[in-house]
């Protein structure tokens, strides 16, 4: 299958460089990587151009003007341009290990979206990774400790089989820092709802609409785990409004975004 990897970023080129470095060490590369850039300055553009010169697959920069936190919109714009049948979303502060793309593709199942988990790097270890360019993505789980990541055990790989379907009707825990979805299914629900601006819940609301459309949740924990770099908490001034929209989607059984990906197709 052809897979497009979409990486959302905003004005943190040092982290994006570490993420791209983890991508190019994949044992199974995606067809392409699209950087969904929510208005970064020219430093990010120059970084992507530098990586593109020797990157092992196609690398594209999708940029929108900086007008506040508009992750839903930039993800839609990038996904509209994606050529892969399967789209995997991660963030520009999440490192992936060499088997990440391979495991997402292995577990992908028609009629399902695939949600993985994350572990959090400590503040001190994040600084080491970024300042010393440590190849974290290539390390084995047993080499990490609690002073480096919050849950070292979560990096282990388990063959859970049918247990991966236990949460097939649940939206909680689904995050776009680690989400695989068939492009056709994303279009069917009109992608991310661009009514969500500011931090919070646009990924949860997407999962609810997918479930309402009959597309189920496949659990990718202990197979496709991302490593989240430490950073200060995002501005959450829009959290209350976004949570209200999330609750409306639950009550109304909403299955399609009003303003979404279709406007870019």
N, C-alpha and C positions, 0 to 999 in steps of 0.2 A: 504494500500500500504506500501511497505517497503521503508524506506528513509535512506540514508546515508548522514551524515553531515560532510563536509570537512572544516577544519579550517586551513588557511595558517598562518604560523608563521616564525619569524626570530629573535632570540636573545632578546626576551622581555618576560621572564617567568612570571614576575609579572602581566603583562597584560593577558597573556594566562591563568593564574590561575583564574583571574576574569571572563574571558570568559567561561572557563570550569565550574565554579561555576554557571554561569547563565544557562548553558546547563543542568546541573543536576536538576534544578528546573523547567524544562519543564513539563507542564501538559500532554503532549503527547511526549514521548521520541522517538528519532530516533532509527532505528535498530542498528546503530553503529556510532561512531565518529572516523574520521581519521584525524590525525594532519599532514598536509602537510608542512614539515619542510625544509626550503630552506637553510640548512647548519648551524643550531644553534649549540652552544657549548653543553657540557655535562649537564649544568644546566637545559636546557629544557628537556633533556632525563630523568633526575632524577625526575623532576616535573611530567612528564607524567606517569612515573612508580608509583609515589606516588598516583596520582589520580586514576590510573587503579585499585588499590587495593580495592577501595570501590565505583567505579563509577557505576551508575545504568544501563549502557549498555556497549557494547564492545567498548574499546578505543584502537586505533592502532596508532603507530608512524611510519610515512613514511618519511625517511630522505634522503637528497642528500648532496653531498659535497658542501662546500661553495666556489662557483666560481662566485661571483657577483649575482646580482638580477636576478633569474631565476624562477619567480613565475609560468610562463606558464608550464615549465617542471615539477615542483613538483606537480602542480595541476593535470597534466595528469597522473603522476605516482600514485597519491592517488586515482584518479577517476577510473583508470584501476583495482584497487584492491577492489573498492566499490562493495558491494553486493546488495545495494538497487536499486529498479527500478527508484526512484527519487533521484537525488543528489542535496543537497543544499550547496552552497558555502558561507562561511563568512570568515572574517579575524580574526587574533589573537589579534586584538585590537577593536573588535566590540562585545558589550554585547547584548544579546537577552533576551526579556521578556518572561514570562512563556507560552504565547500563540503563540510564533513565529513559532515553528515547526507545531503546530496544524493548524495555518492559512495558512501556505505554502501548507500543504497537502490538506486543504479544497479548496483552490483556484486552485490547480494544474489541468491542462486540457490538454488532449492529443492534440498534434499539436502545443503546445505553450511552451515557456520558461517564467518563472515568475520572474520579477525583482521588488524588493522592494526598499525602500529608507533608508536614515539614518539621524540621528540628531547628531550634534557634541557637545560633552561635552567640557566645558571650561577648560583651563589649571588648574585653581585652583580646580575645582570640580573633575577633573581627579586625581589630587594628593590626594584629600580626599578619593575618591573611592579606590584607590590602597593602601593608607597608613592605612586606617581604615577598609578596607574590607567591605564597605557599600553594602548592598544587593540591588543595583540599579535595577536589573532585575525584582524584585518583586514589585516595586513601581508603583502606578497608575499614569497616565499622569498628572492629576491635581496637583500632588505634586511637579512637577518640575517648575522652573522659569528661566528667561532669564539669570540669573547669573550662572546657572548650564548647560543649553543646549541652543543652538542657536535658535532653533525653537520649543518651548514647544508644540505648537498647532499641530505639525506634528506627535505627539505621539498618537493622538486620533484615534479611530477606526471608520471607516465609511463603510456602506454597499453600495458600488458604483454600484453593479450589472453590467449591460452592459457598463457602463462608463469605466470599466477596459479594454475594448478592443479598446478604442479610439486611443491608441498609438501602435496598433498591427503591424504596418509597420515601426516603428521608432526604431533606435538603440541608439540614444542619451539618456544618463542618466542610461544606463545599466552598473552596476558595480558588480564585483565579490565579493564585501563585502556583497552582499545580492542578490543571484541569485539561482533560482531553475530551474533545467533542467532534463529531462528524460535522463537516461544514454544512451538509444538507440539513441536518437537524438544527444547527444554529440559525440558518436562514428561515427554517420553518417557524421558529418562534420570534423572528425578526431581531435576532442578536441581543445585545445588551440594550437596556432601556436608558436612553440618554437623558431622561428626566432626572436620573441620579447624578448629581454633581456634588463635589466634596466627598470626603471619605465615608465609605460604609454601605454595605448591603447590596450593591449592584450585582455581585456574584451570587448571593443568596437568592435574590429575586429572579435571576436567570434560571437557577436550579429549580425554583418553584414552577416557573412557566414550562420548563422542559418536562417536569413530572406531570403537569396538567395536560401536556400534549401526549403523554403516554410514553415518554422517553425516560428510562429508569437509570438509577444511580448504581454504578459499579465501583466498588471500594478498591483502590490501588495502594492502600497502606501496606507497608512491609514489602514493597516491590518498587515503587516509584516515589522516593522521598526527596524533597529538596532541602537545602541547607540555607537558612535565612540569615543574612548578615544583620548584625545589630544596628539599629538606628533609633533616633528619637521618635516618639509617637507622633503620628500625623495629626494635623489639625482636624478636630472632630466637631466643629461648630455646626455642621449639617447633619450630624448623626440622628438627631430626633426626627427631622423631616424625612430622612431616608428610611428610618425605621417605620414611620407611618405609612410610607408608600409600600414597604415590604408587607405590612399587615393587610393593606388593601388588596394586594396581589393574592394573599392567602385566602382572604374572605371571598373575593370575587371569582376565584379559580381562573385567574388571568392566564392566558396561554400565548399571547403575542404582545410584543412591545409596540406602543404607538409610534414612537420615533426610534428607529433602530437601523439595522444593517442594510435593509432593502433600499434605502435612499442612495446608497453608494454603489449598488450593483449595476 
